[in-house]
Amino acid sequence: MQYLLDNGLILFMTAVYLAACLGVGWYFNSRASKGVSEFYVAKREIPGWVVSLAFFSTFASTNTYIGQAGKAFEYGLSWAWVGLFWAIFCVISWVVLGPRMRRQTAMLGSMTIPDYFFYRYKSDFSRAIRLLSAFVILFATLWYMVGITKGLGHVMASVLQIPYAWGTLVVIAVTCAYTVWGGMYSVLWTDAVQGIMMFGVAILMVTLPFIYVGGVEELFTRISDTDHLSVDGRPIGNGLVTFGALVSFFYILGIGLAVGMKQIAEPRCLIRFYSINNAASMRFAMIWTPVFLGISLVCVMGLGALVHGMASAEEAAYLIRNSDEVVGFMLAKFDNPLVSGICIAGLFAAGMSSLASVMLIVGTAFVQDVWHVVKPMDERALVFRTRVTIFSYTVILYIVTLYPPAGIVEMTAFSGAVFAASFFPAIFGGLYLRWGTDLGALVSMVVGMLGCVIWRFIVRFEIEAMNDVHEVIPAFALSVVTYLVVSRLSTERIPAKAHLDRLFQSA
């Protein structure tokens, strides 16, 4: 009974939010069930403001609101520079890729990123590219999804004392349900609502440390010269407010690129361009998406450093080793049920918006780009089997989440590195380079994925001098060079002129 008295308001607000997500999924169930176009890309009829908010909410996930905010507890306000790279890549994604991707995918009838490669490069290697890119998606997304659910599980444990296993189960089950029911319709519309919530919660959370200690001057006095210890056991002193004192610039650059590049290479972000309804909506989203993301990043990316002002030396010593729990600690320490309820709903929104998008991407990639390629099926079977695949994948996700292999930031950054190194050259080349070839795309994907795996597991953590050089940097550079060189050496494989003229006619 005492538990309900203490946490009743938070539980009620969380339950209302989860019920609303399920309601949206059920509302769109019949529409999404009509066919592949409806379930996969919402029939390309979604307004620009919805897609803009959906892009922001699906990118700025638990990784940002929990993982990155926690990293700022370790590395100070310097970590906010990571957000600068993210904002830059958001602009690049919408200005450089968005308009052309919307037009080309609609012209080709593409429903997924792998089948875009298939239709764009149009050759006997296209099928291999499609299968390989689907494999990359299945491999890289699991790391990302585990990071999201891990963060939400820690928040529920810290604030509501709900066991980690049960908290993650609720998140995964509800997200799976509304995604399976409503497909892209429910994903985009819930993402839009979640984006509004996340924007407000980012602004709210950054004010809490200031309110708790009694003002701006008092908080900065506390964090400007603290006796808390860093990860390696040394006094932090003024490190929280001194650029590069607690973390190297190369590590900031690596995480900034690895995660920021998701916006120019990861299917859950790029698929947003498929669903937008017209060019006017695209122009609206090009302007406002970076605004939503940029303001939120300003609020969140340095939050952890401010939480030092709320923590005792003993509490800081624990959090410095468990930075994924910093946001949960902040809410528990602030101890206001209404504020905690609002923030937890926003954190649920941050995690679930990304989870839903990735669940859909996994289902469509496996069914449309693997199963359907090997054994063709009709539209009704495609939609049904996509739903079954999404459910099956979430079971695997839950099992892995119970035993996460790494922290939130590292898991999501590795996922982003794989996507950036594997997909960006083939995507950019497909949109802009008439002379890009299927062989260039295929080889660059293999080089990009292998480069990430080899650098991370053989080089980076085995050679001390390379610890801060993230795998995205060498793998991405090698993949881009590979695409350009192999395409130039295989000009006989350039698609037919008529096909290219059709794609580039209004570029």
Stockholm file with secondary structure:
# STOCKHOLM 1.0

chainA/1-507         MQYLLDNGLILFMTAVYLAACLGVGWYFNSRASKGVSEFYVAKREIPGWVVSLAFFSTFASTNTYIGQAGKAFEYGLSWAWVGLFWAIFCVISWVVLGPRMRRQTAMLGSMTIPDYFFYRYKSDFSRAIRLLSAFVILFATLWYMVGITKGLGHVMASVLQIPYAWGTLVVIAVTCAYTVWGGMYSVLWTDAVQGIMMFGVAILMVTLPFIYVGGVEELFTRISDTDHLSVDGRPIGNGLVTFGALVSFFYILGIGLAVGMKQIAEPRCLIRFYSINNAASMRFAMIWTPVFLGISLVCVMGLGALVHGMASAEEAAYLIRNSDEVVGFMLAKFDNPLVSGICIAGLFAAGMSSLASVMLIVGTAFVQDVWHVVKPMDERALVFRTRVTIFSYTVILYIVTLYPPAGIVEMTAFSGAVFAASFFPAIFGGLYLRWGTDLGALVSMVVGMLGCVIWRFIVRFEIEAMNDVHEVIPAFALSVVTYLVVSRLSTERIPAKAHLDRLFQSA
#=GR chainA/1-507 SS CHHHHHHHHHHHHHHHHHHHHHHHHHHTHHHHTTCHHHHHHGGGCBCHHHHHHHHHHHHSCHIIIIIIHHHHHHHGGGGGHHHHHHHHHHHHIIIIIHHHHHHHHHHHTCCSHHHHHHHHHCSTTHHHHHHHHHHHHHHHHHHHHHHHHHHHHHHHHHHHCCCHHHHHHHHHHHHHHHHHHHHHHHHHHHHHHHHHHHHHHHHHHHHHHHHHHTSHHHHHHHHHSEEEECTTSCEEETGGGSTTSSSCHHHHHHHHHHHHTHHHHCHHHHTHHHHBCCHHHHHHHHHHHHHHHHHHHHHHTTHHHHHGGGCCHHHHHHHTTCGGGHHHHHHHHHCCHHHHHHHHHHHHHHHHHHHHHHHHHHHHHHIIIIIHHHSCCCHHHHHHHHHHHHHHHHHHHHHHHHSCSSCHHHHHHHHHHHHHHHHHHHHHHHHHCTTCCHHHHHHHHHHHHHHHHHIIIIIITTSGGGTTSCTHHHHHHHHHHHHHHHHHHTGGGSCCHHHHHHHHTTC
#=GC SS_cons         CHHHHHHHHHHHHHHHHHHHHHHHHHHTHHHHTTCHHHHHHGGGCBCHHHHHHHHHHHHSCHIIIIIIHHHHHHHGGGGGHHHHHHHHHHHHIIIIIHHHHHHHHHHHTCCSHHHHHHHHHCSTTHHHHHHHHHHHHHHHHHHHHHHHHHHHHHHHHHHHCCCHHHHHHHHHHHHHHHHHHHHHHHHHHHHHHHHHHHHHHHHHHHHHHHHHHTSHHHHHHHHHSEEEECTTSCEEETGGGSTTSSSCHHHHHHHHHHHHTHHHHCHHHHTHHHHBCCHHHHHHHHHHHHHHHHHHHHHHTTHHHHHGGGCCHHHHHHHTTCGGGHHHHHHHHHCCHHHHHHHHHHHHHHHHHHHHHHHHHHHHHHIIIIIHHHSCCCHHHHHHHHHHHHHHHHHHHHHHHHSCSSCHHHHHHHHHHHHHHHHHHHHHHHHHCTTCCHHHHHHHHHHHHHHHHHIIIIIITTSGGGTTSCTHHHHHHHHHHHHHHHHHHTGGGSCCHHHHHHHHTTC
//
